[in-house]
């Protein structure tokens, strides 16, 4: 058995290969050429395992190795730093350290998403980036209006492109008018792109049974349901609901030492997209479901608002875990049957031409 550590960069990679005894067999630096890399591995003969850090450009290497039957482990970059810290840090040292850790079974592995879902998940993530840019443009307009003590009428939220026409009635100097017009154009463009992504995703994801199950949860709409399904990528990889909540960033970290006890909120370990999805679902669930609102109000008497919302999100994430694991649908929240049901059962009926794109 050979073990190879790969220090992967944008244009080149450094590969160190060792044998079962940990003896260095070969060490090379190659351009990121698929044929050259395959020739290197095939030239060694025998069974081969490899490891690479989960940096931004690992997709193509994973696909290449999967196609040619080479076992590739994806190393978690953050946790790997705690293990292989070194004063002398070069590409050769890093790749050799990766190979030695792989041989000893000490590589903190990161999850490799199913290649069939990977591209859909990345499209879904791109939507969130577009939403962030849209909100930034809306906030920029508000900052300009605040400079001149201009307030918008109730119900004229700028997130809706139809409301942007009202800004033409606002009296602004030429320089500020130019800025506002540019920002309005950005908002309209981003809104079209966001809606285009949503229309593109719907016929792909709505037929999925797990998506349908998630959409039975209170507060979970189509976008939240898509995000949950794609980011979870198989509930079987979480051995318990507690592990799932931790991955969703819905539990605080801890910094305990001796008699000192300290919680660390805002911990960035885990999946930030799942946190956004469940927090959004919690806000909507509190808004539209009386029983969940009462539960939230009870928590609000003892906790501050962000923590009370997070507790509701924890309950929804726990329900989602069991819904996906046991292939069931939502029935009760904290043992309570909700008095209000969703207006339509998900997925909503579609016209005959929807899935074929002929409508």
N, C-alpha and C positions, 0 to 999 in steps of 0.2 A: 504494500500500500504506500502510495506517495501522497504527501500533503503539501499543498501550494498556497502561499499567502500572496494576495494580489493587492498592491497599492495602486489604485486606479486614479488617473487624472484625466483632464479633458482630451489631451492628444496622445499621451503615452501611459504606459503602466509598467510597474516593476514587479516581477514575479520571482519568488524564492520557493524552491522545492526541497523538501527534506524527506527522509525515509522513516521507517518505523522506529529507528533508534535515535531520531532527531539529528542525524548527520546531514549537513548541507549537500545536496546532490547537484543543484544548478541554481544560478541566479542571473537573470537577464533583465534588460530594459528594452521594451518593444513599443513600437507605435501601435495605436489602437486599430490595428488591422485584423479583421476576423480570421483571415487565412493564416497569418503569421502566428497568432495566438493558438489556433487549433493545431498547427504543425508542432508548436512547442510541446503541447500536452501529449499528442500522439507519439512524438519521438521518444517519450519516456517509457511507453509501454506499461502494461499492468494496470491495476485499479488505481483510480486517482480521485482525490477530494480536494476542493478548493474553497477559499473563503475570501470575501471582499467586504469592505465597509459599505454601509447603506448611505452613500453620498448621492448627489443628485443624478448621476449618470450611470446607474447600475442596471437599468432596464435591458439595454442591448446585450450586455454580458450574460445576464441571467437567461435571456431567450436563446442566446447562442449555445450555452452549456446545456440547457434543457433539450435542445434539438439534437445534440450530439452525445447525450447520456453521461455528462460529467456532473457529479454531485457538487452543487455550489451552496455554501452556507452564507447567509447575509448577516454580517456582524453589526450589532447595534452600536453606532458610533459614540454615543454619549457614555454608555456603560463601559465601552472598551477603553476609554481614556483612563478610567479608574484602575484598570488592570495593567495596562501596558505603558504607564507613564515612564518616560526615560529622559535623562539629561541630554544624551545625544540622540537626535531624532532626524533620520534621513529616510529616503524611500526604501533603501535596502534594509535598514534596521526595522522599519515598520512592516515590510512584507515578511521578513524572517520571523518577527514576533507573532504576526498573524498565523503563520504556518505552525509554529511551536504551540500556540494556544489551541489550534485546531487539532493537532495530534493528541494533546492532553485532554481534550473535551472541555475546554474552559472558555470557549467563545460565547459571549452573550448574544444569542441569536435574535434577529429582528424578523418580523413576519413578512413574508413575501405574498403579496396579494395575487389572487388568481389572474393570470394574464388575460382571461376572457372578460374580467370585470375592470381591469386596470385602466383601460382607455375611457370607459364610461365614468369611472370614479374621478379621473382627472378632468373630464368635461364638467362634472358636477362641482368640483372644487373651483374651476375657472369661473363658474357662475357666482360663487361667493366673492371672488376677487372683483368681479364687475359690480356686485352690490356694494362693496366697500368703496369703490371709486364713485359710484352714484351718490352714496350718502355723503362722501367728502365734498362733492360738488354742491349738494343741497346745503350743507353746513357753511360752505364758502359764501353762498348767496345770503344766508342769514347773517353772517358776519358783516357783509357790506351794508345790509339794511340797518343793522344795529348802529352803525357809525352815524346814521342820520335819524335815529329814533323812529324808524319806520316799522310798523308791525303789520302783519298780514291778518286778514279777517279769519274768523273761525271757519274751519272746514276748507281752507285753501292750502293744504299741505303740499309742499313742492315735490314730494316724492312721486306725485301723480303728474305726468306730462301735461294732462289737460288743464291743470291749474297754473301752468307756467305762463299762459297768455295774460294772466292778471298782472304780471310784472311789467307789461308794456304800459300800463296806466300809471306806474310809479315814476315820479319826477326825480331823475338822477342826472348828474353831470355827464358829459360825453365819455370821459374816461371810465367812470363806473358803469355807465350804460353798456360800453363795450365789454367789460368784464362779465356783467350779468348775462348779456346775450351769448357770450362764449360758453358760460357755465350752463345755460339753458340748452344750448345745442348739445353739449356733452351729456346732459341728463337724458335728453330725448334719444340720442344714439345708444347710450348704455341700456336704456329701458328696452329698446328694440332688440338689442343683442341678448339681454336676459330672457325676454319672452321667446326669442327664437330658440334658445337652449332648452327652455322648458317644453316647448312644443316638440322639439327633437327627441327629448328624453322620454316623454310620456308613452308612446307606443312601444318603446323598448322595455320599460320597467313596470308599467302597470300590469301586464299579464303575469308577472312573477308572483308566486303564491306568498312568499315571505313579505313582499311589499304590501300585498293585500291584507295580511294579518296585522302589520304595523299600522296600517291606516284605520284599523278599528279602535286604536287607542285614542282617548280624549286629547284634543289639542294637537294631534299629529295630522298635518296636511300632506299634500303630495310631495312638496319639496323636502320637508323634514323626513318623510318616510323613505324617499330615495336616498337621502344622505345616510340615514341609519343603516339601511340595507347594505349600501356600498362600503361604508366605513367599517362595519362589523366584519364582513367577509367571512361568514361562517361562525355561528355562535358556539360551535363545539370547541373552539380554541380557548374558551374561558371555562375553567373548571367550576366556577361558582359565580353567583350574582355579585358578590363582594368584589371579585376580581374584575368583573365587567364594569362596575361602578367606578373602580379606581382607574380603569382604562379610559372611561368617559370624563375623567377629571371632575368628578362630582363628590369626591371625598377629600378632606384636607390632608396635607402631609404632616409630619411630626418631626420636631427637633428636640428630643429628650436626652438629657444627660444628668446622671445622678438624681438629685431631687428636683431638678428643673424640668418642667413640662411645658412645651410650647407647640401650638398648632401653627402650620404654615398654610394659609389660604393662598389661592392663586398659583398653586403648584403647576408647572408646565409639563410634567410627566404625563403621558397619555395622548389621547386624540382630541385635538381642539375642535375638530369639525363635529364630533359627536356631542361635545359639550354645548356648542352653539345650537345644535338641533334639539337637544332635550330641554335646554333653557327656554328656547322659543316655544316649544310645545307646552312647557309649564306655564308660561305667561298666558297663552291662549286657553289652556285648561282652567286656570283660575278665573279668567274673564267670562267664560261661557258655561261653566258647570257649577251649580250652586254648592253641591256637596264638596267639591274640590276647593271652592272658594272658602267654605267654612273651615276646612282642614288648614288651609293657608292662613286664615285669620287667627286660628288657635296658635299656630307656630309664631305668628307675627307678634303676639303678646309677650313672647319670651325672647325672640330673636330679632335681629335687624332684618330689613327687607331682603337684601341679597341672600342671606342665609335661609330665610323662609322660602324663597323661590327655589333655592338649590335643593331643599328638602323635598319639595313637590317634584322637582326634576328627578331626584333619586328614586322616588316612588314610581314615576313613569318609566325610568330606565330598568328598574327591577321587574316591572310588568312586561316590558319589551323583552327582557332576557328570557322569562318563562314562556312568553308567547312564541318566541323563535325556537327555543329549545324543545318545547313539548308540542309544537305545531298546532297551536290552538288560537283562539281569538280572545279579545278583551271581553271580560264579563263584569268584574267588580273592581272598585278602587278602595283599598283598605277594608275589604269585606262589605262595602256599600254598593248597592245597585244604583247607578246614576239615574236620576229622574228625567234627564234630558239626553236624548239620543241624537246622533248625527242625522241631519236631514236626509242624506242619501247614504245608502250602503256603498262602501268602496269596493272596487272601483266604480265610478259612475258609468251608466250605460253610454256607449258611444255610437255614433252613426256608423252604418255599414262600411263606409269608405274610409273610416278614420285610420285603421291600421295599415291600409294600403296607401294612405296619403292622397286619396282622390277627392277628399272633401274640400 
